[in-house]
Amino acid sequence: MEKYSVADCRIIELDRHHSDRKGNLSVVENGITLPFDVKRVYYLYDVPGGESRGSHAHRSLNQLIIAASGSFRVTLFDGTERRSFFLNRPYQGLLVRPGLWRDLDDFSSGAVCMVLASDIYKEEDYIRDFEEFLAYRDNG
């Protein structure tokens, strides 16, 4: 397992195409925009005020997290360091590497969190228990 830290995660600016009359368009392309190919896309919405999402890590999954609408905060933890990102622009995405604990919170009203993932859903890739995550980081 390659051991990533929160320093390996960053905001990626997506291509933006603007039309005065027709609005904006942002593009994500496999092999060009991301360091992984997208195999799954999902989105979170209607998150009640004060609620959080995430609270897990992935063993091998890479993700790009985008605030398609509204805003929210993503806090990453690598077992030693925490780093928070406030996402509120649909032309920016947060690259999240494997092996990092993530919490999403502070959702604005109407927020839509879109996630582009490097693989299909696999339950065995999830680490949902925080103590198990810490042991995984120590042994990885």
Buried (B, 14 or more C-beta within 10 A) or exposed (E): EEEBBBEBBEEBEBEEEEEEEEEEEBEBEEEEBBEBEBEBEEEBEEBEEEEBBBBBBBBEBBBBBBBBBBBBBBBBBBBEEEBEBEBEBBBBBBBBBBBBBBBBBBBEEEBBBBBBBBBEEEEEBEBEEEEEBBEBBEEE
